Amino acid sequence: MNKAELVDHIAAEAEITKVAAGRALDALIDGVKATLKKDGSVTLVGFGTFLVGKRTARTGRNPRTGAAIKIKAAKIPKFRAGKGLKDALN
């Protein structure tokens, strides 16, 4: 499912316009991004938790030349599924 299909689904389920559903989805995404940017986490009970993980610096290889390269440390977004989501899938 892509973003347009998700907006259509939200509009149909909530009985609102696609424009309103699109704004609501954009607001949700912006809220999650802003919270993660501040090293916070977003927990949606029954669905899951969005959080920030840390990847340490390491040495990698350039696939073309085989030369060793340094890869910087980075923050990465993570998602941990909640019990309700896991139960829905199984």
Summary of the structure (lengths in Angstrom):
residues: 90
radius of gyration: 18.4
end to end distance: 19.8
largest distance: 56.5
contacts: 192
relative contact order: 0.13
helix: 43%
strand: 30%
